[in-house]
Amino acid sequence: MKIQKFEDITCWQKAQEFALEIYNQFKHSKDFGFRDQIYRAVVSISNNIAEGFDRSSDADFVRFLYIALGSCSEVKSMLSLAEK
């Protein structure tokens, strides 16, 4: 069965859940630059999945999935820094 809308993609759903977790984790952070950057990066994950899905070709979708993966790596790097 073909997926008709990006909201049905499991990785988009999980990216949305992940964004909510990050927002909750850092909502009281006084380091506003760090907080804003991690917020932008985590939101970028699901946004790129959605944008890629609605593009005209599979190649475009794959390209946006790679961009989403890059945003995941950015969040992972920032979480590592936050732990330290």
Distance bins in CASP14 RR format, pairs under 12 A and 6 or more apart:
PFRMAT RR
TARGET T0000
AUTHOR 0000-0000-0000
RMODE 2
METHOD distances of the structure
MODEL  1
1 8 0 0 0 0 1 0 0 0 0 0 0
2 8 0 0 0 0 1 0 0 0 0 0 0
2 9 0 0 0 0 0 1 0 0 0 0 0
2 53 0 0 0 0 0 1 0 0 0 0 0
3 9 1 0 1 0 0 0 0 0 0 0 0
3 10 0 0 0 0 1 0 0 0 0 0 0
3 11 0 0 0 0 0 1 0 0 0 0 0
3 12 0 0 0 0 1 0 0 0 0 0 0
3 13 0 0 0 0 0 1 0 0 0 0 0
3 49 0 0 0 0 0 1 0 0 0 0 0
3 50 0 0 0 0 0 1 0 0 0 0 0
3 53 1 0 0 1 0 0 0 0 0 0 0
3 54 0 0 0 0 0 1 0 0 0 0 0
3 61 0 0 0 0 0 1 0 0 0 0 0
4 53 0 0 0 0 0 1 0 0 0 0 0
4 54 0 0 0 0 0 1 0 0 0 0 0
5 12 0 0 0 0 1 0 0 0 0 0 0
5 13 0 0 0 0 0 1 0 0 0 0 0
5 49 0 0 0 0 0 1 0 0 0 0 0
5 50 0 0 0 0 1 0 0 0 0 0 0
5 53 1 0 0 1 0 0 0 0 0 0 0
5 54 0 0 0 0 1 0 0 0 0 0 0
6 12 1 0 1 0 0 0 0 0 0 0 0
6 13 0 0 0 0 1 0 0 0 0 0 0
6 15 0 0 0 0 0 1 0 0 0 0 0
6 16 0 0 0 0 0 1 0 0 0 0 0
6 46 0 0 0 0 1 0 0 0 0 0 0
6 47 0 0 0 0 1 0 0 0 0 0 0
6 48 0 0 0 0 0 1 0 0 0 0 0
6 49 1 0 0 1 0 0 0 0 0 0 0
6 50 1 0 1 0 0 0 0 0 0 0 0
6 51 0 0 0 0 1 0 0 0 0 0 0
6 52 1 0 0 1 0 0 0 0 0 0 0
6 53 1 0 1 0 0 0 0 0 0 0 0
6 54 1 0 0 1 0 0 0 0 0 0 0
6 55 0 0 0 0 0 1 0 0 0 0 0
6 61 0 0 0 0 1 0 0 0 0 0 0
6 64 0 0 0 0 0 1 0 0 0 0 0
6 65 0 0 0 0 0 1 0 0 0 0 0
6 68 0 0 0 0 0 1 0 0 0 0 0
7 13 1 0 0 1 0 0 0 0 0 0 0
7 15 0 0 0 0 0 1 0 0 0 0 0
7 16 0 0 0 0 1 0 0 0 0 0 0
7 46 0 0 0 0 1 0 0 0 0 0 0
7 49 0 0 0 0 0 1 0 0 0 0 0
7 50 0 0 0 0 1 0 0 0 0 0 0
7 53 0 0 0 0 1 0 0 0 0 0 0
7 54 0 0 0 0 0 1 0 0 0 0 0
8 49 0 0 0 0 0 1 0 0 0 0 0
8 50 0 0 0 0 0 1 0 0 0 0 0
8 53 0 0 0 0 1 0 0 0 0 0 0
9 15 0 0 0 0 1 0 0 0 0 0 0
9 16 0 0 0 0 0 1 0 0 0 0 0
9 45 0 0 0 0 0 1 0 0 0 0 0
9 46 0 0 0 0 1 0 0 0 0 0 0
9 48 0 0 0 0 0 1 0 0 0 0 0
9 49 1 0 0 1 0 0 0 0 0 0 0
9 50 0 0 0 0 1 0 0 0 0 0 0
9 52 0 0 0 0 0 1 0 0 0 0 0
9 53 1 0 0 1 0 0 0 0 0 0 0
9 54 0 0 0 0 0 1 0 0 0 0 0
9 61 0 0 0 0 0 1 0 0 0 0 0
9 64 0 0 0 0 0 1 0 0 0 0 0
9 65 0 0 0 0 0 1 0 0 0 0 0
9 68 0 0 0 0 0 1 0 0 0 0 0
10 16 0 0 0 0 0 1 0 0 0 0 0
10 17 0 0 0 0 0 1 0 0 0 0 0
10 46 0 0 0 0 0 1 0 0 0 0 0
10 49 0 0 0 0 0 1 0 0 0 0 0
11 17 0 0 0 0 0 1 0 0 0 0 0
11 18 0 0 0 0 1 0 0 0 0 0 0
11 45 0 0 0 0 1 0 0 0 0 0 0
11 46 0 0 0 0 1 0 0 0 0 0 0
11 48 0 0 0 0 0 1 0 0 0 0 0
11 49 1 0 0 1 0 0 0 0 0 0 0
11 50 0 0 0 0 0 1 0 0 0 0 0
11 52 0 0 0 0 0 1 0 0 0 0 0
11 53 0 0 0 0 0 1 0 0 0 0 0
11 61 0 0 0 0 0 1 0 0 0 0 0
11 64 0 0 0 0 0 1 0 0 0 0 0
11 65 0 0 0 0 1 0 0 0 0 0 0
11 68 0 0 0 0 1 0 0 0 0 0 0
11 69 0 0 0 0 0 1 0 0 0 0 0
11 72 0 0 0 0 1 0 0 0 0 0 0
12 18 0 0 0 0 0 1 0 0 0 0 0
12 19 0 0 0 0 0 1 0 0 0 0 0
12 45 0 0 0 0 1 0 0 0 0 0 0
12 46 1 0 1 0 0 0 0 0 0 0 0
12 47 0 0 0 0 1 0 0 0 0 0 0
12 48 0 0 0 0 1 0 0 0 0 0 0
12 49 1 0 1 0 0 0 0 0 0 0 0
12 50 1 0 0 1 0 0 0 0 0 0 0
12 51 0 0 0 0 0 1 0 0 0 0 0
12 52 0 0 0 0 0 1 0 0 0 0 0
12 53 1 0 0 1 0 0 0 0 0 0 0
12 54 0 0 0 0 0 1 0 0 0 0 0
12 61 0 0 0 0 0 1 0 0 0 0 0
12 64 0 0 0 0 0 1 0 0 0 0 0
12 65 0 0 0 0 0 1 0 0 0 0 0
12 68 0 0 0 0 1 0 0 0 0 0 0
13 19 0 0 0 0 0 1 0 0 0 0 0
13 20 0 0 0 0 0 1 0 0 0 0 0
13 45 0 0 0 0 0 1 0 0 0 0 0
13 46 0 0 0 0 1 0 0 0 0 0 0
13 49 0 0 0 0 1 0 0 0 0 0 0
13 50 0 0 0 0 0 1 0 0 0 0 0
14 20 0 0 0 0 0 1 0 0 0 0 0
14 21 0 0 0 0 0 1 0 0 0 0 0
14 42 0 0 0 0 0 1 0 0 0 0 0
14 45 0 0 0 0 1 0 0 0 0 0 0
14 46 0 0 0 0 1 0 0 0 0 0 0
14 49 0 0 0 0 1 0 0 0 0 0 0
14 68 0 0 0 0 0 1 0 0 0 0 0
14 72 0 0 0 0 0 1 0 0 0 0 0
15 21 0 0 0 0 0 1 0 0 0 0 0
15 22 0 0 0 0 0 1 0 0 0 0 0
15 41 0 0 0 0 0 1 0 0 0 0 0
15 42 1 0 0 1 0 0 0 0 0 0 0
15 43 0 0 0 0 1 0 0 0 0 0 0
15 44 0 0 0 0 1 0 0 0 0 0 0
15 45 1 0 1 0 0 0 0 0 0 0 0
15 46 1 1 0 0 0 0 0 0 0 0 0
15 47 0 0 0 0 1 0 0 0 0 0 0
15 48 0 0 0 0 1 0 0 0 0 0 0
15 49 1 0 0 1 0 0 0 0 0 0 0
15 50 0 0 0 0 1 0 0 0 0 0 0
15 65 0 0 0 0 0 1 0 0 0 0 0
15 68 1 0 0 1 0 0 0 0 0 0 0
15 69 0 0 0 0 0 1 0 0 0 0 0
15 71 0 0 0 0 1 0 0 0 0 0 0
15 72 0 0 0 0 1 0 0 0 0 0 0
15 75 0 0 0 0 0 1 0 0 0 0 0
16 22 0 0 0 0 0 1 0 0 0 0 0
16 23 0 0 0 0 0 1 0 0 0 0 0
16 42 0 0 0 0 1 0 0 0 0 0 0
16 43 0 0 0 0 1 0 0 0 0 0 0
16 45 0 0 0 0 1 0 0 0 0 0 0
16 46 1 0 1 0 0 0 0 0 0 0 0
16 47 0 0 0 0 1 0 0 0 0 0 0
16 49 0 0 0 0 1 0 0 0 0 0 0
16 50 0 0 0 0 1 0 0 0 0 0 0
17 23 0 0 0 0 0 1 0 0 0 0 0
17 24 0 0 0 0 0 1 0 0 0 0 0
17 42 0 0 0 0 0 1 0 0 0 0 0
17 45 0 0 0 0 0 1 0 0 0 0 0
17 46 0 0 0 0 1 0 0 0 0 0 0
18 24 0 0 0 0 0 1 0 0 0 0 0
18 25 0 0 0 0 0 1 0 0 0 0 0
18 38 0 0 0 0 0 1 0 0 0 0 0
18 39 0 0 0 0 0 1 0 0 0 0 0
18 41 0 0 0 0 0 1 0 0 0 0 0
18 42 1 0 0 1 0 0 0 0 0 0 0
18 43 0 0 0 0 1 0 0 0 0 0 0
18 44 0 0 0 0 0 1 0 0 0 0 0
18 45 1 0 0 1 0 0 0 0 0 0 0
18 46 0 0 0 0 1 0 0 0 0 0 0
18 49 0 0 0 0 0 1 0 0 0 0 0
18 68 0 0 0 0 0 1 0 0 0 0 0
18 71 0 0 0 0 0 1 0 0 0 0 0
18 72 0 0 0 0 1 0 0 0 0 0 0
18 75 1 0 0 1 0 0 0 0 0 0 0
18 76 0 0 0 0 0 1 0 0 0 0 0
18 79 0 0 0 0 0 1 0 0 0 0 0
19 25 0 0 0 0 0 1 0 0 0 0 0
19 26 0 0 0 0 0 1 0 0 0 0 0
19 38 0 0 0 0 0 1 0 0 0 0 0
19 39 0 0 0 0 1 0 0 0 0 0 0
19 40 0 0 0 0 0 1 0 0 0 0 0
19 41 0 0 0 0 1 0 0 0 0 0 0
19 42 1 0 1 0 0 0 0 0 0 0 0
19 43 1 0 1 0 0 0 0 0 0 0 0
19 44 0 0 0 0 1 0 0 0 0 0 0
19 45 1 0 0 1 0 0 0 0 0 0 0
19 46 1 0 0 1 0 0 0 0 0 0 0
19 47 0 0 0 0 1 0 0 0 0 0 0
19 49 0 0 0 0 0 1 0 0 0 0 0
19 68 0 0 0 0 0 1 0 0 0 0 0
19 71 0 0 0 0 0 1 0 0 0 0 0
19 72 0 0 0 0 0 1 0 0 0 0 0
19 75 0 0 0 0 1 0 0 0 0 0 0
20 26 0 0 0 0 0 1 0 0 0 0 0
20 27 0 0 0 0 0 1 0 0 0 0 0
20 39 0 0 0 0 0 1 0 0 0 0 0
20 42 0 0 0 0 1 0 0 0 0 0 0
20 43 0 0 0 0 0 1 0 0 0 0 0
20 45 0 0 0 0 0 1 0 0 0 0 0
20 46 0 0 0 0 0 1 0 0 0 0 0
21 27 0 0 0 0 0 1 0 0 0 0 0
21 38 0 0 0 0 0 1 0 0 0 0 0
21 39 0 0 0 0 0 1 0 0 0 0 0
21 42 0 0 0 0 1 0 0 0 0 0 0
21 45 0 0 0 0 0 1 0 0 0 0 0
21 75 0 0 0 0 0 1 0 0 0 0 0
21 79 0 0 0 0 0 1 0 0 0 0 0
22 29 0 0 0 0 0 1 0 0 0 0 0
22 34 0 0 0 0 0 1 0 0 0 0 0
22 35 0 0 0 0 1 0 0 0 0 0 0
22 36 0 0 0 0 0 1 0 0 0 0 0
22 37 0 0 0 0 0 1 0 0 0 0 0
22 38 1 0 0 1 0 0 0 0 0 0 0
22 39 1 0 0 1 0 0 0 0 0 0 0
22 40 0 0 0 0 0 1 0 0 0 0 0
22 41 0 0 0 0 1 0 0 0 0 0 0
22 42 1 0 1 0 0 0 0 0 0 0 0
22 43 0 0 0 0 1 0 0 0 0 0 0
22 44 0 0 0 0 0 1 0 0 0 0 0
22 45 0 0 0 0 1 0 0 0 0 0 0
22 46 0 0 0 0 0 1 0 0 0 0 0
22 71 0 0 0 0 0 1 0 0 0 0 0
22 72 0 0 0 0 0 1 0 0 0 0 0
22 74 0 0 0 0 0 1 0 0 0 0 0
22 75 1 0 0 1 0 0 0 0 0 0 0
22 76 0 0 0 0 0 1 0 0 0 0 0
22 78 0 0 0 0 1 0 0 0 0 0 0
22 79 0 0 0 0 1 0 0 0 0 0 0
22 82 0 0 0 0 0 1 0 0 0 0 0
23 29 0 0 0 0 0 1 0 0 0 0 0
23 35 0 0 0 0 1 0 0 0 0 0 0
23 36 0 0 0 0 0 1 0 0 0 0 0
23 38 0 0 0 0 1 0 0 0 0 0 0
23 39 1 0 0 1 0 0 0 0 0 0 0
23 40 0 0 0 0 0 1 0 0 0 0 0
23 41 0 0 0 0 0 1 0 0 0 0 0
23 42 1 0 0 1 0 0 0 0 0 0 0
23 43 0 0 0 0 1 0 0 0 0 0 0
23 75 0 0 0 0 0 1 0 0 0 0 0
24 35 0 0 0 0 0 1 0 0 0 0 0
24 39 0 0 0 0 0 1 0 0 0 0 0
24 42 0 0 0 0 0 1 0 0 0 0 0
25 34 0 0 0 0 0 1 0 0 0 0 0
25 35 0 0 0 0 1 0 0 0 0 0 0
25 38 0 0 0 0 1 0 0 0 0 0 0
25 39 0 0 0 0 0 1 0 0 0 0 0
25 42 0 0 0 0 1 0 0 0 0 0 0
25 75 0 0 0 0 0 1 0 0 0 0 0
25 78 0 0 0 0 0 1 0 0 0 0 0
25 79 0 0 0 0 1 0 0 0 0 0 0
25 82 0 0 0 0 1 0 0 0 0 0 0
25 83 0 0 0 0 0 1 0 0 0 0 0
26 32 0 0 0 0 0 1 0 0 0 0 0
26 33 0 0 0 0 0 1 0 0 0 0 0
26 34 1 0 0 1 0 0 0 0 0 0 0
26 35 1 0 1 0 0 0 0 0 0 0 0
26 36 0 0 0 0 1 0 0 0 0 0 0
26 37 0 0 0 0 0 1 0 0 0 0 0
26 38 1 0 0 1 0 0 0 0 0 0 0
26 39 1 0 0 1 0 0 0 0 0 0 0
26 40 0 0 0 0 0 1 0 0 0 0 0
26 41 0 0 0 0 0 1 0 0 0 0 0
26 42 0 0 0 0 1 0 0 0 0 0 0
26 75 0 0 0 0 0 1 0 0 0 0 0
26 78 0 0 0 0 1 0 0 0 0 0 0
26 79 0 0 0 0 1 0 0 0 0 0 0
26 82 1 0 0 1 0 0 0 0 0 0 0
27 35 0 0 0 0 1 0 0 0 0 0 0
27 36 0 0 0 0 0 1 0 0 0 0 0
27 38 0 0 0 0 0 1 0 0 0 0 0
27 39 0 0 0 0 1 0 0 0 0 0 0
28 35 0 0 0 0 1 0 0 0 0 0 0
29 35 1 0 1 0 0 0 0 0 0 0 0
29 36 0 0 0 0 1 0 0 0 0 0 0
29 37 0 0 0 0 0 1 0 0 0 0 0
29 38 0 0 0 0 1 0 0 0 0 0 0
29 39 0 0 0 0 1 0 0 0 0 0 0
29 78 0 0 0 0 0 1 0 0 0 0 0
29 82 0 0 0 0 1 0 0 0 0 0 0
31 37 0 0 0 0 1 0 0 0 0 0 0
31 38 0 0 0 0 1 0 0 0 0 0 0
31 39 0 0 0 0 0 1 0 0 0 0 0
31 78 0 0 0 0 0 1 0 0 0 0 0
31 81 0 0 0 0 0 1 0 0 0 0 0
31 82 0 0 0 0 1 0 0 0 0 0 0
32 38 0 0 0 0 0 1 0 0 0 0 0
32 39 0 0 0 0 0 1 0 0 0 0 0
33 39 0 0 0 0 1 0 0 0 0 0 0
33 40 0 0 0 0 1 0 0 0 0 0 0
33 41 0 0 0 0 0 1 0 0 0 0 0
33 78 0 0 0 0 0 1 0 0 0 0 0
34 40 0 0 0 0 0 1 0 0 0 0 0
34 41 0 0 0 0 0 1 0 0 0 0 0
34 75 0 0 0 0 0 1 0 0 0 0 0
34 77 0 0 0 0 0 1 0 0 0 0 0
34 78 1 0 0 1 0 0 0 0 0 0 0
34 79 0 0 0 0 0 1 0 0 0 0 0
34 81 0 0 0 0 1 0 0 0 0 0 0
34 82 1 0 0 1 0 0 0 0 0 0 0
35 41 0 0 0 0 0 1 0 0 0 0 0
35 42 0 0 0 0 0 1 0 0 0 0 0
35 78 0 0 0 0 1 0 0 0 0 0 0
35 82 0 0 0 0 1 0 0 0 0 0 0
36 42 0 0 0 0 0 1 0 0 0 0 0
36 43 0 0 0 0 0 1 0 0 0 0 0
36 78 0 0 0 0 0 1 0 0 0 0 0
37 43 0 0 0 0 0 1 0 0 0 0 0
37 44 0 0 0 0 0 1 0 0 0 0 0
37 71 0 0 0 0 0 1 0 0 0 0 0
37 74 0 0 0 0 1 0 0 0 0 0 0
37 75 0 0 0 0 1 0 0 0 0 0 0
37 77 0 0 0 0 0 1 0 0 0 0 0
37 78 1 0 0 1 0 0 0 0 0 0 0
37 79 0 0 0 0 0 1 0 0 0 0 0
37 81 0 0 0 0 0 1 0 0 0 0 0
37 82 0 0 0 0 0 1 0 0 0 0 0
38 44 0 0 0 0 0 1 0 0 0 0 0
38 45 0 0 0 0 0 1 0 0 0 0 0
38 71 0 0 0 0 0 1 0 0 0 0 0
38 72 0 0 0 0 0 1 0 0 0 0 0
38 74 0 0 0 0 1 0 0 0 0 0 0
38 75 1 0 0 1 0 0 0 0 0 0 0
38 76 0 0 0 0 0 1 0 0 0 0 0
38 77 0 0 0 0 1 0 0 0 0 0 0
38 78 1 0 1 0 0 0 0 0 0 0 0
38 79 1 0 0 1 0 0 0 0 0 0 0
38 80 0 0 0 0 0 1 0 0 0 0 0
38 81 0 0 0 0 1 0 0 0 0 0 0
38 82 1 0 0 1 0 0 0 0 0 0 0
39 45 0 0 0 0 0 1 0 0 0 0 0
39 71 0 0 0 0 0 1 0 0 0 0 0
39 74 0 0 0 0 0 1 0 0 0 0 0
39 75 0 0 0 0 1 0 0 0 0 0 0
39 78 0 0 0 0 0 1 0 0 0 0 0
40 47 0 0 0 0 1 0 0 0 0 0 0
40 48 0 0 0 0 0 1 0 0 0 0 0
40 71 0 0 0 0 1 0 0 0 0 0 0
40 74 0 0 0 0 1 0 0 0 0 0 0
40 75 0 0 0 0 1 0 0 0 0 0 0
40 78 0 0 0 0 0 1 0 0 0 0 0
41 47 0 0 0 0 0 1 0 0 0 0 0
41 48 0 0 0 0 0 1 0 0 0 0 0
41 67 0 0 0 0 0 1 0 0 0 0 0
41 68 0 0 0 0 0 1 0 0 0 0 0
41 69 0 0 0 0 0 1 0 0 0 0 0
41 70 0 0 0 0 1 0 0 0 0 0 0
41 71 1 0 1 0 0 0 0 0 0 0 0
41 72 0 0 0 0 1 0 0 0 0 0 0
41 73 0 0 0 0 1 0 0 0 0 0 0
41 74 1 0 1 0 0 0 0 0 0 0 0
41 75 1 0 1 0 0 0 0 0 0 0 0
41 76 0 0 0 0 1 0 0 0 0 0 0
41 77 0 0 0 0 1 0 0 0 0 0 0
41 78 1 0 0 1 0 0 0 0 0 0 0
41 79 0 0 0 0 0 1 0 0 0 0 0
42 48 0 0 0 0 0 1 0 0 0 0 0
42 68 0 0 0 0 0 1 0 0 0 0 0
42 70 0 0 0 0 0 1 0 0 0 0 0
42 71 1 0 0 1 0 0 0 0 0 0 0
42 72 0 0 0 0 1 0 0 0 0 0 0
42 73 0 0 0 0 0 1 0 0 0 0 0
42 74 0 0 0 0 1 0 0 0 0 0 0
42 75 1 0 1 0 0 0 0 0 0 0 0
42 76 0 0 0 0 0 1 0 0 0 0 0
42 78 0 0 0 0 1 0 0 0 0 0 0
42 79 0 0 0 0 1 0 0 0 0 0 0
43 49 0 0 0 0 0 1 0 0 0 0 0
43 50 0 0 0 0 0 1 0 0 0 0 0
43 51 0 0 0 0 0 1 0 0 0 0 0
43 68 0 0 0 0 0 1 0 0 0 0 0
43 71 0 0 0 0 1 0 0 0 0 0 0
43 72 0 0 0 0 0 1 0 0 0 0 0
43 74 0 0 0 0 0 1 0 0 0 0 0
43 75 0 0 0 0 1 0 0 0 0 0 0
44 50 0 0 0 0 0 1 0 0 0 0 0
44 51 0 0 0 0 1 0 0 0 0 0 0
44 64 0 0 0 0 0 1 0 0 0 0 0
44 67 1 0 0 1 0 0 0 0 0 0 0
44 68 1 0 0 1 0 0 0 0 0 0 0
44 69 0 0 0 0 0 1 0 0 0 0 0
44 70 0 0 0 0 1 0 0 0 0 0 0
44 71 1 0 1 0 0 0 0 0 0 0 0
44 72 0 0 0 0 1 0 0 0 0 0 0
44 73 0 0 0 0 0 1 0 0 0 0 0
44 74 0 0 0 0 1 0 0 0 0 0 0
44 75 0 0 0 0 1 0 0 0 0 0 0
45 51 0 0 0 0 0 1 0 0 0 0 0
45 64 0 0 0 0 0 1 0 0 0 0 0
45 65 0 0 0 0 0 1 0 0 0 0 0
45 66 0 0 0 0 0 1 0 0 0 0 0
45 67 0 0 0 0 1 0 0 0 0 0 0
45 68 1 0 1 0 0 0 0 0 0 0 0
45 69 0 0 0 0 1 0 0 0 0 0 0
45 70 0 0 0 0 1 0 0 0 0 0 0
45 71 1 0 1 0 0 0 0 0 0 0 0
45 72 1 0 1 0 0 0 0 0 0 0 0
45 73 0 0 0 0 0 1 0 0 0 0 0
45 74 0 0 0 0 1 0 0 0 0 0 0
45 75 1 0 0 1 0 0 0 0 0 0 0
45 76 0 0 0 0 0 1 0 0 0 0 0
46 52 0 0 0 0 0 1 0 0 0 0 0
46 53 0 0 0 0 0 1 0 0 0 0 0
46 64 0 0 0 0 0 1 0 0 0 0 0
46 65 0 0 0 0 0 1 0 0 0 0 0
46 67 0 0 0 0 0 1 0 0 0 0 0
46 68 1 0 0 1 0 0 0 0 0 0 0
46 71 0 0 0 0 1 0 0 0 0 0 0
46 72 0 0 0 0 0 1 0 0 0 0 0
46 75 0 0 0 0 0 1 0 0 0 0 0
47 53 0 0 0 0 0 1 0 0 0 0 0
47 54 0 0 0 0 0 1 0 0 0 0 0
47 64 0 0 0 0 1 0 0 0 0 0 0
47 67 0 0 0 0 1 0 0 0 0 0 0
47 68 0 0 0 0 1 0 0 0 0 0 0
47 71 0 0 0 0 1 0 0 0 0 0 0
48 54 0 0 0 0 0 1 0 0 0 0 0
48 55 0 0 0 0 0 1 0 0 0 0 0
48 60 0 0 0 0 0 1 0 0 0 0 0
48 61 0 0 0 0 1 0 0 0 0 0 0
48 62 0 0 0 0 0 1 0 0 0 0 0
48 63 0 0 0 0 1 0 0 0 0 0 0
48 64 1 0 1 0 0 0 0 0 0 0 0
48 65 1 0 0 1 0 0 0 0 0 0 0
48 66 0 0 0 0 1 0 0 0 0 0 0
48 67 1 0 1 0 0 0 0 0 0 0 0
48 68 1 1 0 0 0 0 0 0 0 0 0
48 69 0 0 0 0 1 0 0 0 0 0 0
48 70 0 0 0 0 1 0 0 0 0 0 0
48 71 1 0 0 1 0 0 0 0 0 0 0
48 72 0 0 0 0 1 0 0 0 0 0 0
48 74 0 0 0 0 0 1 0 0 0 0 0
49 55 0 0 0 0 0 1 0 0 0 0 0
49 61 0 0 0 0 1 0 0 0 0 0 0
49 62 0 0 0 0 0 1 0 0 0 0 0
49 63 0 0 0 0 0 1 0 0 0 0 0
49 64 1 0 0 1 0 0 0 0 0 0 0
49 65 1 0 0 1 0 0 0 0 0 0 0
49 66 0 0 0 0 0 1 0 0 0 0 0
49 67 0 0 0 0 1 0 0 0 0 0 0
49 68 1 0 1 0 0 0 0 0 0 0 0
49 69 0 0 0 0 0 1 0 0 0 0 0
49 70 0 0 0 0 0 1 0 0 0 0 0
49 71 0 0 0 0 1 0 0 0 0 0 0
49 72 0 0 0 0 0 1 0 0 0 0 0
50 61 0 0 0 0 0 1 0 0 0 0 0
50 64 0 0 0 0 1 0 0 0 0 0 0
50 65 0 0 0 0 0 1 0 0 0 0 0
50 67 0 0 0 0 0 1 0 0 0 0 0
50 68 0 0 0 0 1 0 0 0 0 0 0
51 60 0 0 0 0 1 0 0 0 0 0 0
51 61 0 0 0 0 1 0 0 0 0 0 0
51 63 0 0 0 0 0 1 0 0 0 0 0
51 64 1 0 1 0 0 0 0 0 0 0 0
51 65 0 0 0 0 0 1 0 0 0 0 0
51 67 0 0 0 0 1 0 0 0 0 0 0
51 68 0 0 0 0 1 0 0 0 0 0 0
51 71 0 0 0 0 0 1 0 0 0 0 0
52 58 0 0 0 0 1 0 0 0 0 0 0
52 59 0 0 0 0 0 1 0 0 0 0 0
52 60 1 0 1 0 0 0 0 0 0 0 0
52 61 1 0 1 0 0 0 0 0 0 0 0
52 62 0 0 0 0 1 0 0 0 0 0 0
52 63 1 0 0 1 0 0 0 0 0 0 0
52 64 1 1 0 0 0 0 0 0 0 0 0
52 65 1 0 0 1 0 0 0 0 0 0 0
52 66 0 0 0 0 0 1 0 0 0 0 0
52 67 0 0 0 0 1 0 0 0 0 0 0
52 68 0 0 0 0 1 0 0 0 0 0 0
53 60 0 0 0 0 1 0 0 0 0 0 0
53 61 1 0 1 0 0 0 0 0 0 0 0
53 62 0 0 0 0 0 1 0 0 0 0 0
53 63 0 0 0 0 0 1 0 0 0 0 0
53 64 1 0 0 1 0 0 0 0 0 0 0
53 65 0 0 0 0 1 0 0 0 0 0 0
53 68 0 0 0 0 0 1 0 0 0 0 0
54 60 0 0 0 0 1 0 0 0 0 0 0
54 61 0 0 0 0 1 0 0 0 0 0 0
54 64 0 0 0 0 1 0 0 0 0 0 0
55 61 1 0 1 0 0 0 0 0 0 0 0
55 62 0 0 0 0 1 0 0 0 0 0 0
55 63 0 0 0 0 1 0 0 0 0 0 0
55 64 1 0 0 1 0 0 0 0 0 0 0
55 65 0 0 0 0 0 1 0 0 0 0 0
55 67 0 0 0 0 0 1 0 0 0 0 0
56 63 0 0 0 0 0 1 0 0 0 0 0
56 64 0 0 0 0 0 1 0 0 0 0 0
57 63 0 0 0 0 1 0 0 0 0 0 0
57 64 0 0 0 0 0 1 0 0 0 0 0
58 64 0 0 0 0 0 1 0 0 0 0 0
58 65 0 0 0 0 0 1 0 0 0 0 0
59 65 0 0 0 0 0 1 0 0 0 0 0
59 66 0 0 0 0 0 1 0 0 0 0 0
60 66 0 0 0 0 0 1 0 0 0 0 0
60 67 0 0 0 0 0 1 0 0 0 0 0
61 67 0 0 0 0 0 1 0 0 0 0 0
61 68 0 0 0 0 0 1 0 0 0 0 0
62 68 0 0 0 0 0 1 0 0 0 0 0
62 69 0 0 0 0 0 1 0 0 0 0 0
63 69 0 0 0 0 0 1 0 0 0 0 0
63 70 0 0 0 0 0 1 0 0 0 0 0
64 70 0 0 0 0 0 1 0 0 0 0 0
64 71 0 0 0 0 0 1 0 0 0 0 0
65 71 0 0 0 0 0 1 0 0 0 0 0
65 72 0 0 0 0 0 1 0 0 0 0 0
66 72 0 0 0 0 0 1 0 0 0 0 0
66 73 0 0 0 0 0 1 0 0 0 0 0
67 73 0 0 0 0 0 1 0 0 0 0 0
67 74 0 0 0 0 0 1 0 0 0 0 0
68 74 0 0 0 0 0 1 0 0 0 0 0
68 75 0 0 0 0 0 1 0 0 0 0 0
69 75 0 0 0 0 0 1 0 0 0 0 0
69 76 0 0 0 0 0 1 0 0 0 0 0
70 76 0 0 0 0 1 0 0 0 0 0 0
70 77 0 0 0 0 1 0 0 0 0 0 0
71 77 0 0 0 0 0 1 0 0 0 0 0
71 78 0 0 0 0 0 1 0 0 0 0 0
72 78 0 0 0 0 0 1 0 0 0 0 0
72 79 0 0 0 0 0 1 0 0 0 0 0
73 79 0 0 0 0 0 1 0 0 0 0 0
73 80 0 0 0 0 0 1 0 0 0 0 0
74 80 0 0 0 0 0 1 0 0 0 0 0
74 81 0 0 0 0 0 1 0 0 0 0 0
75 81 0 0 0 0 0 1 0 0 0 0 0
75 82 0 0 0 0 0 1 0 0 0 0 0
76 82 0 0 0 0 0 1 0 0 0 0 0
76 83 0 0 0 0 0 1 0 0 0 0 0
77 83 0 0 0 0 0 1 0 0 0 0 0
77 84 0 0 0 0 0 1 0 0 0 0 0
78 84 0 0 0 0 0 1 0 0 0 0 0
END
